[in-house]
């Protein structure tokens, strides 16, 4: 390999999976120079765009479990991860502290400690489980709203996205108090936060999940559960840094909804009904008429050990074998065979509770931490 022209070596390395590419940096200095060149990620992305992404699972036992979408990994019950990252490894500041996932994007995971109920505290860290690097964002300042004495009930929303036009990662933190709101935005690598007051829609405060559950078209997405009415999908564009709304699937009785990403499109799971869950895909972003109902799956096949009323579902990805992978109640993987309409249920090894699952999109970025 040492005698090969650099362009041929680059072509060969660009066809490797992410994990192998990172490992190859240690082989020799010429390979390291190729793999850390700022142009390599784009070459690599063009070569592996059809590769099915792996899965990252962050469990409440303070560990990151890295799962490979392979026949071997999903051939066992329960699933055993091939690599586990302890919380001590990520950063000493997380030691013996409760932590939460604030978002993920392109394989990077955003984490913070718990400070009271559902409140993130400094430092907010960005962790790359592939390169095993971790970085802190600058400390954010808690908004100083004028509040009655003794009352300090705030609610936070957050998301982690990527601005394609500027090739920048951004973290957004929204703070609500009563009818007041403040948005803070930090670009990875910057030393300060940008603050905007009153630009977040009030309905976002009603989102069932504090973290964005779908990043597509440069936009973060939350589902707001408006009592006795249909859900509302709120979006935040990480490029222009503005909020907007996305039309929901065309269903008159829709009440329970989660959003995700399938093959680069916004997806939604409607689990309103007792007998079935319906999976929708938005083929053209923000066009209501482009919602297509792709699957309807019987509740009895996928919900176990609990009442159907308390089940919730999230789409994760299409697996390498063509099956649709979902998450039920944050603890079970459901692999749905589209042809046979059969379901395989997998539990994460040594299950200690519910987990936050995010998908690594197999994109390699040279990020300076």
TORGU-822888 format. One line per field, with one value per residue (C-alpha): residue in three letters; chain; x, y, z. Coordinates in Angstrom, 3 decimals, padded with zeros to 6 digits. Layout:
N
residuo <- (ALA/...)
cadena <- (A/...)
u <- (X/...)
v <- (Y/...)
w <- (Z/...)
% end
This chain:
369
residuo <- (UNK/UNK/UNK/UNK/UNK/UNK/UNK/UNK/UNK/UNK/UNK/UNK/UNK/UNK/UNK/UNK/UNK/UNK/UNK/UNK/UNK/UNK/UNK/UNK/UNK/UNK/UNK/UNK/UNK/UNK/UNK/UNK/UNK/UNK/UNK/UNK/UNK/UNK/UNK/UNK/UNK/UNK/UNK/UNK/UNK/UNK/UNK/UNK/UNK/UNK/UNK/UNK/UNK/UNK/UNK/UNK/UNK/UNK/UNK/UNK/UNK/UNK/UNK/UNK/UNK/UNK/UNK/UNK/UNK/UNK/UNK/UNK/UNK/UNK/UNK/UNK/UNK/UNK/UNK/UNK/UNK/UNK/UNK/UNK/UNK/UNK/UNK/UNK/UNK/UNK/UNK/UNK/UNK/UNK/UNK/UNK/UNK/UNK/UNK/UNK/UNK/UNK/UNK/UNK/UNK/UNK/UNK/UNK/UNK/UNK/UNK/UNK/UNK/UNK/UNK/UNK/UNK/UNK/UNK/UNK/UNK/UNK/UNK/UNK/UNK/UNK/UNK/UNK/UNK/UNK/UNK/UNK/UNK/UNK/UNK/UNK/UNK/UNK/UNK/UNK/UNK/UNK/UNK/UNK/UNK/UNK/UNK/UNK/UNK/UNK/UNK/UNK/UNK/UNK/UNK/UNK/UNK/UNK/UNK/UNK/UNK/UNK/UNK/UNK/UNK/UNK/UNK/UNK/UNK/UNK/UNK/UNK/UNK/UNK/UNK/UNK/UNK/UNK/UNK/UNK/UNK/UNK/UNK/UNK/UNK/UNK/UNK/UNK/UNK/UNK/UNK/UNK/UNK/UNK/UNK/UNK/UNK/UNK/UNK/UNK/UNK/UNK/UNK/UNK/UNK/UNK/UNK/UNK/UNK/UNK/UNK/UNK/UNK/UNK/UNK/UNK/UNK/UNK/UNK/UNK/UNK/UNK/UNK/UNK/UNK/UNK/UNK/UNK/UNK/UNK/UNK/UNK/UNK/UNK/UNK/UNK/UNK/UNK/UNK/UNK/UNK/UNK/UNK/UNK/UNK/UNK/UNK/UNK/UNK/UNK/UNK/UNK/UNK/UNK/UNK/UNK/UNK/UNK/UNK/UNK/UNK/UNK/UNK/UNK/UNK/UNK/UNK/UNK/UNK/UNK/UNK/UNK/UNK/UNK/UNK/UNK/UNK/UNK/UNK/UNK/UNK/UNK/UNK/UNK/UNK/UNK/UNK/UNK/UNK/UNK/UNK/UNK/UNK/UNK/UNK/UNK/UNK/UNK/UNK/UNK/UNK/UNK/UNK/UNK/UNK/UNK/UNK/UNK/UNK/UNK/UNK/UNK/UNK/UNK/UNK/UNK/UNK/UNK/UNK/UNK/UNK/UNK/UNK/UNK/UNK/UNK/UNK/UNK/UNK/UNK/UNK/UNK/UNK/UNK/UNK/UNK/UNK/UNK/UNK/UNK/UNK/UNK/UNK/UNK/UNK/UNK/UNK/UNK/UNK/UNK/UNK/UNK/UNK/UNK/UNK/UNK/UNK/UNK/UNK/UNK/UNK/UNK/UNK/UNK/UNK/UNK/UNK/UNK/UNK)
cadena <- (A/A/A/A/A/A/A/A/A/A/A/A/A/A/A/A/A/A/A/A/A/A/A/A/A/A/A/A/A/A/A/A/A/A/A/A/A/A/A/A/A/A/A/A/A/A/A/A/A/A/A/A/A/A/A/A/A/A/A/A/A/A/A/A/A/A/A/A/A/A/A/A/A/A/A/A/A/A/A/A/A/A/A/A/A/A/A/A/A/A/A/A/A/A/A/A/A/A/A/A/A/A/A/A/A/A/A/A/A/A/A/A/A/A/A/A/A/A/A/A/A/A/A/A/A/A/A/A/A/A/A/A/A/A/A/A/A/A/A/A/A/A/A/A/A/A/A/A/A/A/A/A/A/A/A/A/A/A/A/A/A/A/A/A/A/A/A/A/A/A/A/A/A/A/A/A/A/A/A/A/A/A/A/A/A/A/A/A/A/A/A/A/A/A/A/A/A/A/A/A/A/A/A/A/A/A/A/A/A/A/A/A/A/A/A/A/A/A/A/A/A/A/A/A/A/A/A/A/A/A/A/A/A/A/A/A/A/A/A/A/A/A/A/A/A/A/A/A/A/A/A/A/A/A/A/A/A/A/A/A/A/A/A/A/A/A/A/A/A/A/A/A/A/A/A/A/A/A/A/A/A/A/A/A/A/A/A/A/A/A/A/A/A/A/A/A/A/A/A/A/A/A/A/A/A/A/A/A/A/A/A/A/A/A/A/A/A/A/A/A/A/A/A/A/A/A/A/A/A/A/A/A/A/A/A/A/A/A/A/A/A/A/A/A/A/A/A/A/A/A/A/A/A/A/A/A/A/A/A/A/A/A/A/A/A/A/A/A/A)
u <- (000.000/002.925/003.802/000.280/-000.408/-002.197/-005.355/-005.718/-005.096/-007.717/-010.212/-009.669/-009.922/-013.059/-014.917/-014.395/-017.062/-016.649/-015.183/-012.564/-011.641/-010.947/-008.854/-006.768/-005.510/-003.146/-001.607/000.885/001.457/000.410/-002.921/-003.481/-002.874/-005.403/-008.060/-007.749/-007.751/-010.750/-011.734/-011.896/-015.330/-017.085/-015.284/-016.169/-019.800/-020.214/-018.861/-020.913/-024.232/-025.991/-024.608/-027.200/-026.352/-025.448/-027.354/-026.303/-028.120/-027.740/-029.137/-030.071/-027.246/-024.888/-023.346/-023.323/-023.858/-022.710/-024.704/-023.862/-026.747/-025.616/-027.137/-024.867/-025.855/-029.585/-029.352/-029.202/-031.715/-031.069/-028.887/-025.282/-023.408/-019.927/-018.603/-019.577/-018.422/-018.590/-019.554/-016.176/-014.559/-016.586/-015.759/-015.005/-017.718/-020.332/-019.019/-021.810/-024.209/-027.528/-027.210/-029.569/-029.271/-030.051/-029.802/-027.756/-026.747/-024.565/-023.194/-022.333/-024.226/-025.024/-025.119/-025.611/-026.068/-029.434/-030.070/-033.528/-036.496/-035.760/-033.281/-029.916/-026.929/-023.453/-021.345/-023.097/-020.800/-020.535/-019.349/-018.091/-018.285/-016.445/-013.305/-013.702/-013.411/-015.443/-015.799/-017.587/-019.801/-019.328/-021.541/-024.999/-026.658/-030.058/-032.544/-033.537/-037.307/-039.256/-040.967/-043.079/-041.113/-040.649/-041.757/-039.078/-040.777/-039.080/-039.248/-036.497/-036.561/-033.410/-031.993/-028.702/-028.490/-026.240/-026.171/-025.317/-024.603/-021.944/-020.943/-021.547/-023.041/-025.476/-027.164/-030.396/-031.785/-035.276/-036.378/-040.053/-041.555/-045.286/-045.855/-042.201/-039.455/-035.817/-033.812/-030.064/-027.997/-024.392/-022.308/-019.803/-016.395/-017.731/-017.006/-020.354/-024.116/-026.521/-029.746/-033.193/-036.225/-039.846/-039.257/-040.249/-043.909/-045.843/-047.149/-043.601/-043.872/-046.439/-044.065/-044.163/-040.403/-037.998/-035.357/-035.912/-036.647/-036.058/-033.476/-034.217/-033.926/-031.696/-034.621/-035.163/-038.663/-040.822/-044.420/-046.619/-049.561/-052.375/-055.000/-058.194/-056.965/-054.644/-050.847/-048.706/-045.243/-042.899/-039.670/-036.504/-034.302/-030.651/-029.593/-031.790/-032.430/-036.206/-039.196/-042.016/-044.745/-044.965/-048.361/-049.319/-050.503/-054.102/-056.052/-059.237/-058.792/-055.050/-054.186/-050.912/-047.910/-044.118/-041.766/-038.511/-036.479/-036.684/-034.355/-033.855/-037.581/-039.602/-041.597/-044.411/-045.993/-049.703/-050.483/-053.908/-055.814/-056.231/-055.796/-053.098/-050.243/-049.834/-046.454/-046.334/-043.538/-043.482/-042.079/-041.808/-040.893/-043.640/-046.114/-049.168/-050.328/-046.999/-047.669/-047.891/-049.117/-046.512/-047.344/-050.112/-049.025/-051.232/-050.825/-050.870/-047.709/-045.556/-046.762/-046.149/-046.209/-048.199/-051.534/-051.848/-052.919/-049.478/-047.378/-045.505/-043.407/-040.561/-039.230/-035.467/-034.383/-034.623/-032.146/-029.609/-031.947/-034.812/-036.760/-038.160/-036.685/-038.790/-038.467/-041.296/-041.499/-037.787/-036.825/-037.626/-036.333/-038.996/-037.792/-040.728/-040.516/-042.391/-043.128/-044.171/-045.590/-043.945/-042.237/-039.112/-038.731/-035.234/-034.255/-030.974/-028.628/-028.749/-031.754/-031.844/-034.736/-035.726/-033.124/-032.775/-031.893/-030.278/-029.055/-025.502/-025.829/-022.411/-020.971/-017.399/-016.687/-013.335/-014.409/-011.842/-012.678)
v <- (000.000/002.370/002.348/003.181/006.729/008.863/009.165/005.370/004.996/007.686/005.873/002.605/004.192/006.116/002.835/001.601/001.828/004.585/002.366/000.907/004.357/005.649/002.599/003.069/006.425/004.516/002.403/004.934/008.678/008.916/007.215/009.485/012.554/011.315/010.446/013.755/015.914/018.286/017.006/013.337/013.391/014.473/011.773/009.215/010.315/009.907/006.359/005.083/006.880/003.543/001.859/001.213/003.177/001.569/002.232/003.990/003.273/005.421/003.562/004.882/002.809/005.608/003.720/004.202/000.926/000.774/-001.745/-002.964/-003.679/-007.181/-010.626/-011.712/-008.868/-009.273/-013.060/-013.247/-012.496/-010.258/-008.108/-007.790/-004.605/-005.014/-001.966/-000.143/003.361/004.049/007.482/007.930/007.666/010.538/013.040/013.064/015.676/012.992/010.674/009.385/011.907/011.349/012.259/012.886/012.821/016.292/015.331/013.593/014.375/012.603/010.228/012.862/012.763/015.746/015.010/016.900/016.239/016.334/019.265/018.869/017.541/017.576/020.444/020.265/021.811/022.852/021.447/020.321/017.867/016.622/013.022/011.231/007.471/006.611/008.688/008.516/012.275/014.588/018.369/020.864/023.652/027.003/027.337/028.673/031.236/030.538/033.205/035.709/035.925/038.120/035.494/035.618/034.945/031.239/030.230/028.923/026.425/026.459/023.978/023.308/022.072/021.231/019.800/019.187/019.769/020.547/023.517/022.080/025.461/026.385/022.835/023.654/021.712/023.719/023.146/024.967/025.379/026.821/027.933/028.503/030.186/030.911/032.812/033.857/032.135/032.516/030.668/030.141/028.798/027.633/026.627/023.873/025.542/028.956/030.389/032.165/031.599/033.677/034.625/035.346/036.335/035.504/033.786/030.253/029.302/028.864/025.466/024.052/024.154/021.341/018.953/015.432/015.009/017.728/016.663/016.793/013.275/013.886/015.857/016.098/018.858/020.814/020.960/019.713/018.454/018.136/016.915/019.143/017.384/019.906/018.543/017.273/018.342/016.962/017.032/019.770/019.229/022.135/022.544/024.606/025.283/025.085/027.114/030.227/029.599/030.027/028.045/026.784/024.130/020.919/019.496/016.224/013.083/013.287/011.469/012.818/010.861/011.300/011.963/010.136/010.770/010.445/011.589/010.131/009.738/006.962/006.996/010.749/011.548/012.726/009.787/009.546/006.800/007.210/004.995/006.466/003.313/000.230/-002.397/-000.942/001.522/003.384/004.454/007.460/008.950/012.522/012.181/015.939/017.989/020.254/019.218/017.790/015.870/014.015/012.027/008.339/005.611/002.895/000.337/-000.659/-003.107/-004.938/-003.793/-007.362/-008.181/-005.424/-004.431/-006.853/-006.810/-003.589/-002.048/-000.850/002.539/003.149/001.933/004.392/003.705/005.310/004.534/004.014/002.784/000.167/-002.575/-004.078/-007.047/-004.729/-005.042/-001.966/-001.337/000.373/001.066/000.287/002.043/002.827/-000.766/-003.171/-003.275/-004.411/-005.765/-005.888/-008.123/-006.196/-009.239/-011.789/-009.133/-010.865/-009.183/-010.134/-008.513/-007.915/-006.620/-004.891/-007.088/-006.475/-004.234/-001.783/000.360/002.559/003.818/006.702/005.337/007.351/006.328/006.980/008.259/006.970/010.371/011.152/014.748/016.184/018.125/020.048/019.526)
w <- (000.000/000.643/-003.064/-004.230/-005.457/-002.813/-004.948/-005.122/-001.384/-000.746/-002.962/-001.084/002.373/001.408/000.841/004.390/007.128/009.709/012.421/010.072/008.726/012.218/013.089/009.929/011.174/013.450/010.667/009.333/008.966/005.250/006.017/009.003/006.819/004.241/006.827/008.698/005.575/005.490/002.021/003.023/004.759/001.536/-000.489/002.172/002.298/-001.468/-001.294/001.654/001.115/000.598/003.729/006.423/009.582/012.886/016.082/019.242/022.477/025.559/028.555/031.989/033.468/032.330/029.452/025.708/023.902/020.297/018.269/014.794/012.412/011.525/011.356/014.193/016.521/015.965/015.844/019.631/022.332/024.139/021.888/023.018/022.034/020.618/022.406/025.582/026.492/030.213/031.415/033.094/029.681/028.255/030.939/034.642/035.188/034.558/037.249/039.499/038.026/036.315/032.660/029.788/026.021/024.698/021.034/018.373/014.818/012.265/014.872/017.501/020.800/023.006/026.747/029.990/033.672/035.399/037.719/039.150/037.173/033.446/033.742/031.941/033.656/032.606/031.124/027.953/026.183/022.609/022.416/019.300/020.020/016.805/017.368/021.175/021.609/023.816/023.995/026.232/024.968/026.732/029.802/029.051/031.312/032.795/031.583/034.256/033.952/036.360/038.508/041.677/044.856/045.487/041.988/039.665/037.387/033.998/031.156/028.643/025.038/023.143/019.957/018.186/014.429/011.480/009.113/005.679/004.104/006.660/007.637/011.303/014.204/016.322/019.664/020.499/024.021/024.553/028.030/028.875/031.902/031.861/028.599/028.273/026.307/025.392/022.735/023.090/020.185/020.246/017.228/017.958/018.203/019.279/022.719/023.190/022.869/020.783/022.571/021.124/023.187/022.394/019.044/020.128/019.526/022.791/021.708/021.823/025.607/025.283/023.501/024.933/024.486/025.491/022.975/019.232/017.976/014.263/012.309/008.589/005.972/008.359/010.791/014.337/015.172/018.281/018.660/020.827/022.454/022.600/024.977/023.307/019.873/017.224/017.771/016.241/014.728/015.523/013.538/013.958/010.931/012.005/008.958/009.173/012.893/012.722/014.028/011.835/011.700/009.680/008.614/010.295/008.450/007.162/009.866/011.447/014.677/015.151/018.804/019.561/017.347/017.347/014.587/013.279/010.097/007.492/004.480/004.744/005.017/007.995/009.347/011.870/013.951/014.663/017.661/018.422/017.615/019.809/017.094/014.816/014.628/011.333/009.964/007.642/005.536/004.188/000.664/000.043/003.070/004.475/001.747/003.518/000.447/000.298/003.495/002.548/004.892/004.347/007.024/009.398/012.101/014.586/018.172/019.461/017.501/018.903/022.363/025.207/029.000/029.135/028.312/024.700/025.996/027.533/024.589/022.391/019.312/017.371/013.899/013.773/010.331/007.627/008.455/006.046/005.547/004.557/007.803/009.540/012.973/015.644/019.350/021.774/025.137/025.078/025.895/023.041/019.474/017.004/013.661/011.229/008.165/005.494/003.325/005.930/008.290/011.216/014.152/016.079/019.508/020.925/024.339/025.047/027.082/030.823/030.431/033.349/032.252/029.358/026.945/024.551/021.116/018.370/014.933/013.742/010.196/009.141/008.211/009.106/010.099/011.037/014.115/016.123/019.800)
% end
